[in-house]
């Protein structure tokens, strides 16, 4: 799906509601934009956080250390 967004004189743009729904974001959410070869990749910051959490959970599961052992490491 493609969207066209106009940049207004004050460098502002309005994102279409359909785009926001597809991305799962709403007013107040933050977006991260990564530029590579003049192309933009837009990701919701909460998606990035969830991906990081999943990576941590996977690493924890693969470590063989129990939650109790981890808590005792203090």
C-alpha positions as CSV (number, residue, x, y, z in Angstrom):
1,X,0.0,0.0,0.0
2,X,1.3,3.5,-0.9
3,X,0.6,6.8,0.7
4,X,1.4,10.3,-0.6
5,X,2.1,12.9,2.1
6,X,2.5,16.6,1.3
7,X,5.1,18.7,3.1
8,X,3.7,22.1,4.0
9,X,5.6,25.4,4.2
10,X,6.6,24.9,7.8
11,X,7.9,21.4,7.1
12,X,4.9,19.8,8.6
13,X,3.1,16.8,7.3
14,X,-0.2,15.0,8.3
15,X,-0.1,11.2,8.3
16,X,-3.2,9.6,7.0
17,X,-5.4,7.9,9.6
18,X,-5.3,4.7,7.5
19,X,-1.4,4.7,7.6
20,X,-1.5,5.2,11.4
21,X,-4.0,2.3,11.8
22,X,-1.8,0.0,9.7
23,X,1.2,0.9,11.8
24,X,-0.7,0.5,15.0
25,X,0.1,4.0,16.3
26,X,-2.0,6.8,17.6
27,X,-1.7,10.4,18.8
28,X,1.1,10.7,21.3
29,X,3.1,7.7,20.0
30,X,6.6,8.2,18.8
31,X,8.0,7.1,15.4
32,X,11.7,6.4,14.6
33,X,12.8,7.2,11.1
34,X,15.9,5.6,9.7
35,X,17.4,7.0,6.5
36,X,19.4,4.8,4.2
37,X,20.2,5.6,0.6
38,X,17.6,8.4,0.6
39,X,14.9,6.0,1.7
40,X,13.0,6.3,5.0
41,X,12.1,3.4,7.2
42,X,9.5,4.4,9.7
43,X,8.9,2.3,12.8
44,X,6.8,2.9,15.9
45,X,9.1,3.3,19.0
46,X,6.9,0.8,20.9
47,X,7.6,-1.8,18.2
48,X,11.3,-1.3,18.6
49,X,10.9,-1.7,22.4
50,X,8.9,-4.9,21.9
51,X,11.5,-6.3,19.6
52,X,14.2,-5.6,22.1
53,X,12.1,-7.3,24.9
54,X,11.6,-10.4,22.7
55,X,15.4,-10.6,22.1
56,X,16.1,-10.3,25.8
57,X,13.5,-13.0,26.6
58,X,15.0,-15.3,23.9
59,X,18.6,-14.7,25.3
60,X,17.3,-15.4,28.8
61,X,15.6,-18.6,27.8
62,X,18.7,-19.8,26.0
63,X,21.0,-19.0,29.0
64,X,19.7,-21.9,31.1
65,X,19.6,-19.5,34.1
66,X,16.4,-19.6,36.1
67,X,14.7,-16.4,37.2
68,X,15.4,-17.3,40.8
69,X,19.1,-17.6,40.0
70,X,19.1,-14.3,38.2
71,X,17.4,-12.6,41.2
72,X,20.0,-14.0,43.6
73,X,22.9,-12.5,41.6
74,X,22.8,-9.2,43.6
